[in-house]
């Protein structure tokens, strides 16, 4: 049976952020994830996790100026010091929250940048981060993202992510496989997840088109859930979708799968 985590950046967003922990618990979720914890004190977030018996499944490394449109800085040659400072900050939060995996959004490639330089910086930064996280027994993840939602994003496919992992050469670097993004970019979801199961540490879901909850689009989620059970995936599945109405009203898809979540 899959283990589902509520993405509090998107779900229950009719509520103030800190109220979403209770809402996730009341809806039957056993874990939570969200983009960034850094606007809140570590102790406040840890208290909410403990109060509601929730697991902090995932959050991201600092990703630059999100409000200005940045979506990661790991590929940017002039931001290496900032990236590495962010690794330390992310580890401090992860340790306080009991979070065992951190995702790195690698960033949007500048139009005039040298591709070889971007790749070299990314490989060095990921090697640094993977080693730093390994010392704390925290996994580092990278996430391929579709270029329709984020034009110019550098990491766009599963095989590209696999090659980057190989080039980094760390046993502590894994894939965050987002079903929605990969349906747009490459399809062939079930065979791809089966092929790369040993490198997939976390999965996220949303339907397509529209990034709504499962059952609102073209993706056959009952089939994918059965497939993940059959191939032995034991990680969490983060529910990172935009509810069509309210989160609770859109949870009909979830009830058949929520036992033991």
Secondary structure as GFF3:
##gff-version 3
##sequence-region A 1 261
A	DSSP	beta_strand	3	7	.	.	.	ID=ss1
A	DSSP	three_ten_helix	17	19	.	.	.	ID=ss2
A	DSSP	alpha_helix	20	26	.	.	.	ID=ss3
A	DSSP	beta_strand	31	33	.	.	.	ID=ss4
A	DSSP	alpha_helix	42	52	.	.	.	ID=ss5
A	DSSP	beta_strand	55	60	.	.	.	ID=ss6
A	DSSP	three_ten_helix	66	68	.	.	.	ID=ss7
A	DSSP	three_ten_helix	77	79	.	.	.	ID=ss8
A	DSSP	alpha_helix	80	97	.	.	.	ID=ss9
A	DSSP	beta_strand	101	104	.	.	.	ID=ss10
A	DSSP	alpha_helix	115	134	.	.	.	ID=ss11
A	DSSP	beta_strand	139	142	.	.	.	ID=ss12
A	DSSP	alpha_helix	158	168	.	.	.	ID=ss13
A	DSSP	beta_strand	173	178	.	.	.	ID=ss14
A	DSSP	alpha_helix	179	185	.	.	.	ID=ss15
A	DSSP	alpha_helix	189	195	.	.	.	ID=ss16
A	DSSP	three_ten_helix	197	199	.	.	.	ID=ss17
A	DSSP	beta_strand	200	205	.	.	.	ID=ss18
A	DSSP	alpha_helix	221	231	.	.	.	ID=ss19
A	DSSP	beta_strand	236	239	.	.	.	ID=ss20
A	DSSP	alpha_helix	252	255	.	.	.	ID=ss21
###
